Amino acid sequence: MGKTKILLVEDDSAINKLISDYMTAHGFEVTSFMDAPEALDHVQMRGLPHIALVDLGLPTMHGFELSNRLKSMADVPIIFITAYSDTETVVQGLKKYAEDFIVKPFEMRELEARVQVVLARMPSLDYASEPIIRIDDGLNIDFAHNRIVVNGKPYGLTPTESILLHVLLRNAGRVVENRMLIARVWPSEEVYEDTLRVHMHRLRRKLEADSHHPHYIRTERGIGYMFTVRPPEGIAFEGEEAMVED
């Protein structure tokens, strides 16, 4: 497994360098930018980071907007690094976008600890930090451009479909409960399982040759969904024979 990739977007050059140098010295692969457009261009060319550290007071795009753009691609975990400490900003940021919020000034050891705690909550997705993720001969995924290619045919994904697919892929081989999917895809909205089912059906229509007999996304009735990357011959994921539905 390669190094954990951090996307750092901080417009204060001294803080940017301090964070980048410290986290690099502690085993992370850090790509840093002073503003949002360059960071977004990098993600579209190089693929998703494992985690993003985002300042709110950026020159041309507020940190919330950058986070919204990242979240429209996939379920990228975000920690805000900012001088803002008012309750409304913190609450809004945590509800909509971020896993954590650290207020300047702070110690580097505290930042590293917060990064480690967030990453510990997220299943490893090392291969999905590549620009184009090859699942098998029939499926490639490009999260940064909200796109899949199924048997050579491209399909655009909505932001909701991209996030759903990303969460499922990050948990490949494990059932993701409906409540967790809803919490990750719609963190600040009141959404019910019927809505999840509709979006999952639309995703399957693009992803599956036969959405009624899915190959990639299986349903655990009444529990949730599982992304089943085809295992080697003779090996089956737990629950391989589970009944499926739309």
N, C-alpha and C positions, 0 to 999 in steps of 0.2 A: 504494500500500500504506500502511495506517495505522500508527500507532505500535505497538511491541511492548507488549503488556499484561502487567504484573506484578501478581500477587496477593501481597501482603505480609501475613503474620500474625505479629506480634511484640507481646508484652504489655508490654515496657518502652517507655513513651511517648517517652522521649528518643531511644532507638535507632530506634524506629519512625519518628519525625519525621526523624531524620538520614538514614536510608536513603531514605525517601520523597522528601525534598527533593533529595537528591543524584541519585538515579536519574531524577527528573522533569527536573532541570536538564540531564541528559545524554541527553534525548530519549525516555525511556520514559514510558508511561502507567501510573502506579502507583495501585492501589486498596489501601488499608491497613486492617487490622483489628487489634484488641487480643486477640481470642479466636476460636476455631474456629467456633462456631455461626453468628456473623454472617457470617463468610467463606463458609461453605457456603450460607447463604441468598442471598448476593450471586451466587454462581456459578449457582445454580438460576434466579435471575431474569435475570441479565445474560449468562450464557454463560461458557465456559471462558477462563482466561487463557492466554497463550503460555507462561508459566513462573510457578512459585510459589516464594516465599521463605518458609520455615516455621521458626519457633522450636520447639524441642522442649518446653520447659517452659511450656506454656500453662496458663491457670487451670482450665478445665473439661474439656479434652480434650488428651491427649498429642499431640505433633506426629506421632508414628507413626500414631496413629488418624486424625488429620486427613488425613494423606497417603494412608492406606488408603481413606478415603472419596473423595478426589479421584481416586485410581487406579481406583476401581470405576466411575467415569464414563468415563474416557478415559486415554490415555497422556500425562498432563500431566507435563512435566519439572519436577523439584523440586530445590531446593538447601536444605539444612538450615543454619540459622543458630542456633548454640547455644553455651552455656557448657560442655556436656558434651564431654569429650575422651577418655574411656576407650575403649580399643580395641574392646571388645565392642559398645558403642553405635554407634560409627562403622561397624564392619563390618556390623552388622545393618541400619543405616539405608541403607548403600550397596547391600547385596544386595537388599533388598526394595523400596525406595522411591525413593531419591535418586540424582541424577546427580552430585552433589557435596556437600561437607560443609565448612562454614567455621566455625572456632571463634572465639568472642569472647575478647579484643578483636581487631578487624581494621581494616584501612584500607579506605576506601570504594573506592579505585582497585582494590584486590584483588577486592572483591565484584563490581564492574562487569566486571572481566576474566573472572571465573569465569562470570558470567551470559552474556557474549558467547561464551565457549568452548562452553558448553552449547547455546546457540541455534545456533551454527555447525554443530553435529552434527545438528540437527533440521531437516528440510525445512520450508520456509515453509508456514504454514497460516493465512494472514491471515483469510480468509473464515470459517474454522471457529471463530473466537472469538465469533461471533454466537450468541445463544441458540437460534434455530432456523435450521438450515442447509438452504437449499433447493438441492437438487442439480439437479432438473428438475421438470417438471410432475407427475411421478409419485412423487417421493421427497423427503421432508423428514426431517432428523435432529435429535434433541434429546438430545445426549449427557448433559447435566446431569440428565435424568430417565430415562436409559436407555430411550429410546423412538425408534421410527421411525414414520413415516406413509407407507404405500405405497398409492398410488391412493385416498387418503382413508380408509384403514383403519389404525388404530393397532396397533402390535405392541411389546410390552415386550422389552427386550434384557437378557440376563444381563450382569454385569460383564465376563466374558470376551469376549462378543460385542461389547460396546461398545468395549473396548480394541482388539480385532482390527479393527473397522471404522474406528476412529480412526487407527490406524497405516496402514491401507491408504489412507484418504482423504488423509492427510498426504503420501502418496507417489503421489497420483493420476497415472496415466499412466506410472508406472514399476513394474517388477516388484519386489516385496519378497520376498527370499529366505526360504525356510522357517525357516532358522536365525535370521534376524533377527526374524521374527515370534515365534518361540518365546522368544527372549531378551527381547523387549519385554513379552510377555504373561505369561510365567512366569519372571521373573528369578531367583528363588531355588529353582526346582524342576527336577527332571530329567524333562523331557517329550520325547516322541518325535513324529515326524511323523504317526503314526497318530492321536494325540490332537488335533493341530492340524487334521487332515483332518475329524475328527468335529465339532469346533466350527465349522469353516468350513461344513460341510454344513448344520448347524442354522441358522447365520446366513443362508445362502442361501435356506433354506426360507421365512424371513420376508421377505427382501429381494427375492427374484426371483419373477416371475410363473411362470417355469419354471426350477426349480433345476438341471435337467439341461442347459438351454441358457441360461446366465446372461447377463444384460445388463450388470450392474454389476461383478461380480467375475469376472474371467477367470483361468484356471489356465495357468501355464507349466509343462508337465509336467516333473516332476523338479527344478524350480527354485523356484517360489513362486507368488505371486498378484499380481494387479494390479487396482486399482479404476479402471474406465474411465468417467469422467464423459463423457457423450455430447458429442463435439466438434462444431463447426460443420459444416454440410453440405460434403461433399467432402474433409474432413480426417479422417485416421485416426491413432490412436496407433500407434507402432511395436509390432508384434506383434499387431495387430488380428485377424489371421486365425489366430492360434495355436489349436491344439487345446485343448479344455476338458474338464474332468472334475470330479466332485464332490470 
